[in-house]
Amino acid sequence: MLVLFNVIFLAFIAGIIIFIYQYQVKKKKHNQQLLHKDETHKKEILKVQMEIQTNTMNHIGQEIHDSVGQKLTLASLYIKQLPIDQLEQYTTSIQSINDLVDHSLEELRQISRSLAKSSIKNQSVVDLLEQLSSRVNHLDKCEVKFEYPHPIKIHSVAVKTVIYRITQEFIQNSIKHAKCSLISIKLAQNADKIVLHLTDNGIGFDMNSITNGGIGINNFEKRAKWIGATLHYDSKINHGTQLTLEISENEL
């Protein structure tokens, strides 16, 4: 009788243990599902935010082209129609104004193209970065070197957009704040990821002095999250600044 009682008691305990184990497994699975849903939801929100920002930039680019660009074009035409032979004393000034208007028009066209979604969609990331590098080198403010050891294949417009915008902002920050003479852009692709590495030889800064990450760094991180990429940003005084963006093959 005692043996039977012990067997029943052990079976009861075993049943409780199995029940608790199964409950924990189900709870863990449920939590994982909730976490997955939460991550999916966050990605969807980031995707919508990116689409809104892209559409807004596309609209701004079109407005620049249609409104400001047309006005400058008219101004240029008016200047060229002036009777230069009757205004000899102003010839140099008029020519300077004309050159300034023409230069402004070219810059506006470049800005308009860089903001337009279609220009990113219809070009390779290599072409986009080569054009960006060429435009900066043309300014004679800082040398930009772009290297890619192997062909780069990216089909995702979102990934191309993020790579381009991060590079664009890094260059702008380097020219504006770093007092650099050289900016390096390196883009490499292997079997499982793409790596973008940006560096400048500027004055750098103390990362600890930046409050709340800094607006620029936060922008980089936000863009990286849009495509599920990993971003590392570092800067040291008198040792320049560097940024590394790693993008999984699954996102391409």
Rosetta silent file (secondary structure, phi, psi, omega in degrees, C-alpha in Angstrom):
SEQUENCE: MLVLFNVIFLAFIAGIIIFIYQYQVKKKKHNQQLLHKDETHKKEILKVQMEIQTNTMNHIGQEIHDSVGQKLTLASLYIKQLPIDQLEQYTTSIQSINDLVDHSLEELRQISRSLAKSSIKNQSVVDLLEQLSSRVNHLDKCEVKFEYPHPIKIHSVAVKTVIYRITQEFIQNSIKHAKCSLISIKLAQNADKIVLHLTDNGIGFDMNSITNGGIGINNFEKRAKWIGATLHYDSKINHGTQLTLEISENEL
SCORE:     score description
SCORE:     0.000 S_00000001
   1 L     0.000  -41.804 -179.971    0.000    0.000    0.000 S_00000001
   2 H   -65.253  -40.210  179.417    2.850    2.357    0.889 S_00000001
   3 H   -62.718  -43.220  179.564    4.630    1.533   -2.373 S_00000001
   4 H   -62.312  -40.834  179.286    1.459    2.295   -4.347 S_00000001
   5 H   -63.158  -42.691  179.542    1.079    5.598   -2.521 S_00000001
   6 H   -63.153  -40.755  179.306    4.693    6.525   -3.290 S_00000001
   7 H   -62.908  -45.733  179.585    4.222    5.673   -6.964 S_00000001
   8 H   -63.204  -41.497 -179.152    1.066    7.786   -7.156 S_00000001
   9 H   -64.387  -44.072  179.147    2.768   10.633   -5.308 S_00000001
  10 H   -64.703  -39.440  178.059    5.813   10.539   -7.606 S_00000001
  11 H   -63.918  -38.518  179.186    3.566   10.411  -10.650 S_00000001
  12 H   -64.747  -45.226  178.651    1.679   13.411   -9.304 S_00000001
  13 H   -62.844  -43.146  179.341    4.929   15.340   -8.730 S_00000001
  14 H   -61.940  -39.423  178.667    6.182   14.332  -12.185 S_00000001
  15 H   -62.782  -41.848  178.462    2.917   15.532  -13.685 S_00000001
  16 H   -63.734  -43.277  179.818    3.281   18.901  -11.960 S_00000001
  17 H   -62.259  -44.522  179.228    6.875   19.216  -13.157 S_00000001
  18 H   -62.835  -41.445  179.986    5.877   18.346  -16.731 S_00000001
  19 H   -62.497  -45.816  179.718    2.988   20.803  -16.558 S_00000001
  20 H   -63.196  -41.245  179.867    5.247   23.589  -15.273 S_00000001
  21 H   -62.719  -47.217  179.650    7.858   22.791  -17.930 S_00000001
  22 H   -63.081  -37.479  178.881    5.283   22.835  -20.727 S_00000001
  23 H   -64.092  -43.368  179.318    3.838   26.054  -19.351 S_00000001
  24 H   -64.086  -40.393  178.583    7.287   27.684  -19.321 S_00000001
  25 H   -62.758  -45.583  179.528    7.963   26.485  -22.881 S_00000001
  26 H   -64.597  -39.954  179.577    4.630   27.883  -24.085 S_00000001
  27 H   -64.391  -43.238  179.161    5.218   31.122  -22.200 S_00000001
  28 H   -62.863  -42.766  179.343    8.695   31.496  -23.702 S_00000001
  29 H   -63.798  -41.202  179.489    7.341   30.776  -27.173 S_00000001
  30 H   -63.889  -42.915  178.651    4.538   33.274  -26.641 S_00000001
  31 H   -63.589  -38.456  178.269    7.004   35.945  -25.467 S_00000001
  32 H   -65.059  -39.049  178.098    9.197   35.274  -28.498 S_00000001
  33 H   -64.811  -41.612  178.130    6.179   35.670  -30.767 S_00000001
  34 H   -63.838  -41.500  179.310    5.280   38.946  -29.065 S_00000001
  35 H   -63.467  -41.895  179.344    8.888   40.136  -29.396 S_00000001
  36 H   -63.588  -42.988  178.075    8.908   39.162  -33.068 S_00000001
  37 H   -62.648  -39.743  179.884    5.628   41.003  -33.637 S_00000001
  38 H   -64.998  -43.115  178.671    7.024   44.035  -31.829 S_00000001
  39 H   -65.147  -40.990  178.333   10.194   44.002  -33.955 S_00000001
  40 H   -62.570  -41.821  179.552    8.116   43.546  -37.112 S_00000001
  41 H   -63.211  -42.855  179.166    5.890   46.425  -36.055 S_00000001
  42 H   -62.786  -41.069  179.250    8.920   48.645  -35.407 S_00000001
  43 H   -63.971  -39.050  178.766   10.357   47.759  -38.817 S_00000001
  44 H   -64.074  -41.381  178.587    7.047   48.605  -40.466 S_00000001
  45 H   -62.865  -45.659  179.194    6.974   51.974  -38.692 S_00000001
  46 H   -62.481  -37.529  178.808   10.566   52.702  -39.760 S_00000001
  47 H   -63.733  -44.336  178.528    9.702   51.653  -43.318 S_00000001
  48 H   -63.250  -43.468  178.599    6.744   54.041  -43.403 S_00000001
  49 H   -59.786  -41.214 -179.564    8.905   56.834  -41.944 S_00000001
  50 H   -66.093  -41.183  179.186   11.528   56.213  -44.601 S_00000001
  51 H   -63.795  -41.467  179.048    8.923   56.258  -47.386 S_00000001
  52 H   -62.962  -46.162 -179.304    7.476   59.517  -46.064 S_00000001
  53 H   -64.506  -40.905  179.313   10.919   61.125  -45.841 S_00000001
  54 H   -63.244  -44.366  178.529   11.874   59.861  -49.305 S_00000001
  55 H   -63.654  -38.720  178.679    8.644   61.182  -50.814 S_00000001
  56 H   -64.275  -45.049  179.650    9.148   64.509  -49.040 S_00000001
  57 H   -64.907  -37.108  177.297   12.707   64.831  -50.338 S_00000001
  58 H   -62.574  -41.943  179.027   11.508   63.877  -53.806 S_00000001
  59 H   -64.956  -43.696  178.912    8.866   66.604  -53.598 S_00000001
  60 H   -61.663  -43.306  178.693   11.409   69.171  -52.376 S_00000001
  61 H   -59.539  -41.932  179.233   13.753   68.225  -55.208 S_00000001
  62 H   -66.724  -40.080  179.014   10.975   68.699  -57.744 S_00000001
  63 H   -64.019  -41.025  177.894    9.986   72.044  -56.210 S_00000001
  64 H   -59.778  -45.319 -178.623   13.591   73.252  -56.370 S_00000001
  65 H   -65.489  -45.422 -173.525   13.744   72.262  -60.019 S_00000001
  66 H   -77.706  -37.356 -173.548   10.344   73.704  -60.980 S_00000001
  67 H   -96.975  -70.421 -176.449   10.305   76.896  -58.925 S_00000001
  68 H   -62.871  -42.576 -179.090   13.734   78.194  -57.922 S_00000001
  69 H   -59.862  -43.316 -179.978   15.444   76.684  -60.955 S_00000001
  70 H   -65.050  -39.929  179.657   13.046   78.341  -63.387 S_00000001
  71 H   -64.391  -41.764  178.532   13.441   81.733  -61.705 S_00000001
  72 H   -67.661  -35.959  177.455   17.225   81.534  -61.891 S_00000001
  73 H   -61.946  -43.959  177.181   16.995   80.453  -65.522 S_00000001
  74 H   -62.374  -42.036  178.757   14.890   83.527  -66.302 S_00000001
  75 H   -60.453  -41.376  179.178   17.357   85.733  -64.407 S_00000001
  76 H   -63.706  -41.293  178.907   20.188   84.279  -66.473 S_00000001
  77 H   -64.291  -42.640  178.930   18.291   84.964  -69.709 S_00000001
  78 H   -60.404  -43.557 -179.312   17.566   88.555  -68.673 S_00000001
  79 H   -62.632  -42.325 -177.538   21.240   89.157  -67.894 S_00000001
  80 H   -70.232  -19.008  179.639   22.333   87.719  -71.253 S_00000001
  81 L   -89.879   -4.798  179.966   19.871   90.001  -73.065 S_00000001
  82 L   -65.267  143.505  178.559   21.319   93.164  -71.526 S_00000001
  83 L   -74.883   84.250 -175.217   22.948   95.555  -74.046 S_00000001
  84 H   -56.229  -37.376 -177.485   26.521   94.940  -72.897 S_00000001
  85 H   -64.103  -21.808  178.715   27.927   97.388  -75.458 S_00000001
  86 H   -93.815   -5.481 -177.106   25.958  100.178  -73.773 S_00000001
  87 L  -128.267   46.884 -174.045   27.063   99.167  -70.283 S_00000001
  88 H   -57.826  -35.588 -178.119   30.790   98.764  -70.751 S_00000001
  89 H   -69.129  -16.287 -179.205   31.593  100.058  -67.280 S_00000001
  90 H  -107.484    6.533 -174.754   29.458   97.264  -65.803 S_00000001
  91 H   -54.889  -48.030 -178.251   30.687   94.450  -68.042 S_00000001
  92 H   -62.626  -44.078 -179.452   32.812   92.791  -65.355 S_00000001
  93 H   -64.880  -43.141 -179.662   30.063   93.001  -62.735 S_00000001
  94 H   -63.917  -40.977  179.114   27.415   91.677  -65.128 S_00000001
  95 H   -64.391  -39.039  178.275   29.664   88.784  -66.140 S_00000001
  96 H   -63.885  -42.717  178.511   30.297   87.958  -62.476 S_00000001
  97 H   -63.833  -42.930  179.668   26.550   87.974  -61.770 S_00000001
  98 H   -61.864  -43.864  178.110   25.923   85.792  -64.811 S_00000001
  99 H   -62.626  -40.184  179.725   28.602   83.313  -63.725 S_00000001
 100 H   -64.179  -43.446  178.777   27.127   83.244  -60.223 S_00000001
 101 H   -63.458  -45.027  179.268   23.623   82.554  -61.551 S_00000001
 102 H   -61.371  -42.186  179.072   24.922   79.791  -63.852 S_00000001
 103 H   -64.857  -41.302  178.822   26.870   78.236  -60.986 S_00000001
 104 H   -63.906  -39.691  177.907   23.806   78.426  -58.723 S_00000001
 105 H   -61.244  -44.172  179.833   21.689   76.767  -61.408 S_00000001
 106 H   -63.597  -42.134  178.252   24.150   73.903  -61.715 S_00000001
 107 H   -63.737  -40.470  178.498   24.228   73.419  -57.940 S_00000001
 108 H   -63.777  -39.410  177.658   20.416   73.449  -57.819 S_00000001
 109 H   -62.595  -41.708  179.660   20.260   70.812  -60.545 S_00000001
 110 H   -65.765  -42.672  178.087   22.660   68.641  -58.585 S_00000001
 111 H   -63.184  -44.337  179.947   20.671   69.105  -55.372 S_00000001
 112 H   -60.054  -44.147  179.587   17.435   68.380  -57.197 S_00000001
 113 H   -66.515  -39.693 -177.680   18.870   65.198  -58.700 S_00000001
 114 H   -69.267  -27.921  179.009   20.335   64.062  -55.381 S_00000001
 115 H   -82.890  -26.440 -174.541   16.983   64.541  -53.632 S_00000001
 116 L   -71.273  132.806 -179.367   14.923   62.822  -56.293 S_00000001
 117 H   -63.327  -38.393 -175.287   14.042   59.200  -55.571 S_00000001
 118 H   -61.212  -34.231 -178.884   14.165   58.255  -59.249 S_00000001
 119 H   -66.048  -31.731  177.456   17.859   59.158  -59.507 S_00000001
 120 H   -79.567  -41.899 -177.851   18.658   56.641  -56.778 S_00000001
 121 H   -61.824  -39.239 -171.662   16.250   53.997  -58.043 S_00000001
 122 L   -94.378    3.574  179.558   17.597   54.013  -61.592 S_00000001
 123 L  -124.386  158.270  175.625   21.318   54.062  -60.789 S_00000001
 124 L   -77.587  158.379  179.753   23.758   51.691  -59.146 S_00000001
 125 H   -64.928  -31.319  177.997   25.144   52.544  -55.738 S_00000001
 126 H   -65.579  -45.371  177.811   28.619   52.743  -57.289 S_00000001
 127 H   -60.389  -42.386 -179.233   27.458   55.332  -59.839 S_00000001
 128 H   -61.487  -45.461 -178.444   25.767   57.352  -57.089 S_00000001
 129 H   -72.124  -32.775  176.556   28.876   57.422  -54.899 S_00000001
 130 H   -66.522  -41.099  178.162   31.155   58.186  -57.848 S_00000001
 131 H   -65.437  -41.730  178.416   28.969   61.149  -58.806 S_00000001
 132 H   -61.788  -45.679  179.316   28.898   62.364  -55.207 S_00000001
 133 H   -61.327  -43.024 -179.359   32.693   62.092  -54.952 S_00000001
 134 H   -62.890  -41.222 -179.913   33.146   63.913  -58.247 S_00000001
 135 H   -63.354  -42.128 -179.403   30.896   66.796  -57.169 S_00000001
 136 H   -68.450  -42.621  179.215   32.813   67.268  -53.915 S_00000001
 137 H   -62.525  -31.510  179.682   36.198   67.054  -55.647 S_00000001
 138 H   -66.090  -23.824 -179.522   35.008   69.684  -58.107 S_00000001
 139 L   -77.333  -16.875 -179.967   34.592   72.125  -55.191 S_00000001
 140 L    60.457   28.647  177.061   38.326   71.883  -54.371 S_00000001
 141 L   -98.309  -30.990 -177.105   37.596   71.963  -50.641 S_00000001
 142 L  -160.968  142.466  178.413   38.538   68.396  -49.817 S_00000001
 143 E   -84.633  133.149  177.211   39.708   65.346  -51.747 S_00000001
 144 E  -115.915  124.705  177.020   37.322   62.383  -51.781 S_00000001
 145 E  -110.709  124.180  179.930   38.624   58.915  -52.666 S_00000001
 146 E  -113.512  124.283 -179.112   36.081   56.224  -53.494 S_00000001
 147 E  -128.224  139.100  171.430   37.200   52.586  -53.617 S_00000001
 148 L  -145.409  109.366 -173.092   35.323   49.342  -54.243 S_00000001
 149 L   -65.839  -26.865 -177.968   37.510   46.262  -54.802 S_00000001
 150 L  -136.176  160.777  176.689   34.757   44.175  -56.411 S_00000001
 151 L   -56.540  141.824 -178.976   31.464   44.816  -58.260 S_00000001
 152 L  -110.788  127.230  178.867   28.625   45.781  -55.925 S_00000001
 153 L  -118.896  110.450  177.025   25.108   44.422  -56.490 S_00000001
 154 L  -130.590  121.242 -179.530   22.287   46.031  -54.519 S_00000001
 155 L   -95.655  -26.843 -176.673   18.686   45.714  -55.700 S_00000001
 156 L   -72.786  122.574  176.834   16.980   47.346  -52.721 S_00000001
 157 H   -65.107  -35.977  179.853   16.241   51.039  -53.285 S_00000001
 158 H   -61.393  -44.036 -179.420   16.032   51.474  -49.496 S_00000001
 159 H   -66.526  -44.811  177.622   19.568   50.123  -49.005 S_00000001
 160 H   -59.875  -41.407 -179.442   20.973   52.264  -51.825 S_00000001
 161 H   -62.542  -45.573 -178.684   19.214   55.300  -50.380 S_00000001
 162 H   -64.831  -45.206  178.531   20.618   54.740  -46.881 S_00000001
 163 H   -59.022  -45.274 -178.520   24.171   54.166  -48.150 S_00000001
 164 H   -65.876  -47.355 -176.825   23.981   57.310  -50.280 S_00000001
 165 H   -66.790  -40.316  178.771   22.403   59.539  -47.607 S_00000001
 166 H   -64.055  -44.656  178.539   24.804   58.413  -44.855 S_00000001
 167 H   -62.450  -43.462  179.599   27.796   59.003  -47.135 S_00000001
 168 H   -59.674  -46.480 -178.421   26.397   62.368  -48.196 S_00000001
 169 H   -69.958  -37.824  177.782   25.868   63.512  -44.604 S_00000001
 170 H   -60.511  -45.239  179.394   29.269   62.204  -43.468 S_00000001
 171 H   -62.543  -44.583  179.414   30.978   64.206  -46.234 S_00000001
 172 H   -60.171  -44.295  179.045   28.998   67.331  -45.391 S_00000001
 173 H   -64.056  -41.486 -178.536   29.908   67.038  -41.707 S_00000001
 174 H   -64.264  -44.067 -179.784   33.575   66.413  -42.506 S_00000001
 175 H   -67.962  -40.183 -174.672   33.847   69.427  -44.800 S_00000001
 176 H   -76.209  -39.812 -170.877   31.900   71.699  -42.466 S_00000001
 177 H  -114.859  -29.444 -167.653   33.377   70.737  -39.084 S_00000001
 178 H   -86.412  -14.775 -177.238   36.432   68.491  -39.432 S_00000001
 179 L    54.144   44.068 -175.942   38.748   70.771  -41.442 S_00000001
 180 L   -92.061  161.563  175.493   39.884   67.683  -43.317 S_00000001
 181 L  -113.195  -10.830 -178.285   41.853   67.406  -46.546 S_00000001
 182 E  -145.410  132.365  173.306   40.918   63.801  -47.349 S_00000001
 183 E  -123.142  130.829 -178.941   37.739   61.729  -47.098 S_00000001
 184 E  -110.804  131.555  175.062   37.836   58.021  -47.882 S_00000001
 185 E  -118.537  119.790  177.342   34.826   55.985  -49.053 S_00000001
 186 E  -125.117  128.498 -179.441   35.259   52.213  -49.188 S_00000001
 187 E  -127.632  123.285 -177.568   32.461   49.863  -50.196 S_00000001
 188 E  -133.843  146.651  179.418   32.912   46.095  -50.160 S_00000001
 189 E  -130.594  130.685  174.262   30.587   43.134  -50.659 S_00000001
 190 L  -124.105 -161.789 -172.556   31.159   39.520  -49.670 S_00000001
 191 L   -63.672  -32.219 -172.761   28.982   36.422  -49.378 S_00000001
 192 L  -122.017   -2.205 -179.260   26.894   37.557  -46.437 S_00000001
 193 E  -164.255  166.382  171.882   27.099   41.343  -46.127 S_00000001
 194 E  -116.234  137.339 -179.681   28.028   44.738  -47.538 S_00000001
 195 E  -122.249  125.332  173.866   30.356   47.014  -45.588 S_00000001
 196 E  -107.134  125.239 -179.163   30.579   50.776  -46.045 S_00000001
 197 E  -124.278  119.563 -178.936   33.609   52.377  -44.395 S_00000001
 198 E  -117.932  134.401  177.281   33.939   56.172  -44.256 S_00000001
 199 E  -141.725  154.686  169.320   36.885   58.071  -42.786 S_00000001
 200 E  -135.444  159.942 -179.235   38.294   61.588  -42.741 S_00000001
 201 L  -103.759   32.556 -177.186   41.664   62.950  -41.612 S_00000001
 202 L   -79.246 -166.162 -174.374   40.142   65.935  -39.844 S_00000001
 203 L   -75.636  -16.383  179.942   40.523   67.303  -36.340 S_00000001
 204 L    66.609 -176.201  177.913   38.058   64.814  -34.848 S_00000001
 205 L  -158.909  166.741 -179.972   36.208   65.372  -31.586 S_00000001
 206 L   -84.145  114.070 -178.494   35.662   63.894  -28.142 S_00000001
 207 H   -60.040  -30.521 -178.242   32.769   61.407  -28.346 S_00000001
 208 H   -71.215  -17.278 -178.650   32.134   61.848  -24.606 S_00000001
 209 H   -85.989   -6.667 -179.269   31.396   65.534  -25.111 S_00000001
 210 L   -85.271  123.615  179.576   28.424   64.802  -27.380 S_00000001
 211 H   -87.260  134.860  178.179   25.103   64.975  -25.517 S_00000001
 212 H    54.178   33.888  176.410   22.410   62.414  -26.360 S_00000001
 213 H    82.983  -21.231 -177.374   24.520   61.026  -29.176 S_00000001
 214 L    82.561  143.766 -176.522   24.418   64.235  -31.192 S_00000001
 215 H   -60.797  -45.536 -178.438   21.953   65.019  -33.973 S_00000001
 216 H   -60.726  -46.875 -179.803   24.280   63.860  -36.747 S_00000001
 217 H   -65.040  -40.342  177.665   25.082   60.534  -35.102 S_00000001
 218 H   -60.801  -37.849  177.430   21.408   59.970  -34.285 S_00000001
 219 H   -63.462  -42.675  177.184   20.573   60.513  -37.954 S_00000001
 220 H   -59.572  -47.964 -177.401   23.143   57.895  -38.947 S_00000001
 221 H   -64.170  -39.411  179.560   21.748   55.408  -36.428 S_00000001
 222 H   -63.946  -43.818  179.552   18.158   56.052  -37.486 S_00000001
 223 H   -64.328  -39.759  178.972   18.984   55.450  -41.138 S_00000001
 224 H   -61.821  -40.908  179.657   20.859   52.251  -40.251 S_00000001
 225 H   -63.486  -32.572 -179.730   17.827   50.939  -38.343 S_00000001
 226 H   -54.744  -34.112 -176.496   15.621   51.512  -41.370 S_00000001
 227 L  -114.472   15.140  178.153   17.398   48.662  -43.167 S_00000001
 228 L    65.525   30.827 -178.323   18.372   46.563  -40.146 S_00000001
 229 L   -93.746  162.751  176.451   22.046   47.471  -40.506 S_00000001
 230 E  -103.554  131.858 -177.537   24.750   47.718  -37.849 S_00000001
 231 E  -123.985  135.538  174.586   26.513   51.055  -37.468 S_00000001
 232 E  -126.276  128.428 -176.900   29.721   51.934  -35.650 S_00000001
 233 E  -129.119  132.341 -178.183   30.815   55.557  -35.321 S_00000001
 234 E  -148.318  145.493  177.455   34.004   56.768  -33.703 S_00000001
 235 E  -150.200  143.265  177.319   36.043   59.955  -33.510 S_00000001
 236 L  -135.020  142.431  179.946   39.120   61.047  -31.600 S_00000001
 237 L   -57.822  128.584 -179.981   40.651   64.490  -31.277 S_00000001
 238 L    67.471   10.917  178.380   43.407   64.935  -33.888 S_00000001
 239 L  -127.752   15.604  175.056   42.761   61.431  -35.244 S_00000001
 240 L    74.029 -171.959 -177.101   39.802   62.045  -37.517 S_00000001
 241 E  -131.178  145.775  177.252   36.418   60.360  -37.672 S_00000001
 242 E  -139.492  148.613  179.176   35.302   57.011  -39.010 S_00000001
 243 E  -135.987  134.877  176.705   31.980   55.321  -39.676 S_00000001
 244 E  -125.988  128.414  178.559   31.302   51.684  -40.523 S_00000001
 245 E  -119.880  122.393  178.905   27.955   50.415  -41.784 S_00000001
 246 E  -113.308  125.058 -176.389   27.359   46.659  -42.093 S_00000001
 247 E  -119.081  124.901 -179.330   24.324   45.465  -44.052 S_00000001
 248 E   -66.543  147.360  178.232   23.190   41.846  -44.028 S_00000001
 249 H   -57.140  -29.834 -178.749   22.784   40.047  -47.360 S_00000001
 250 H   -64.523  -23.602 -177.015   19.137   39.421  -46.413 S_00000001
 251 H   -88.254   -8.388 -172.824   18.401   43.162  -46.668 S_00000001
 252 L   -83.988    0.000    0.000   19.804   43.570  -50.182 S_00000001
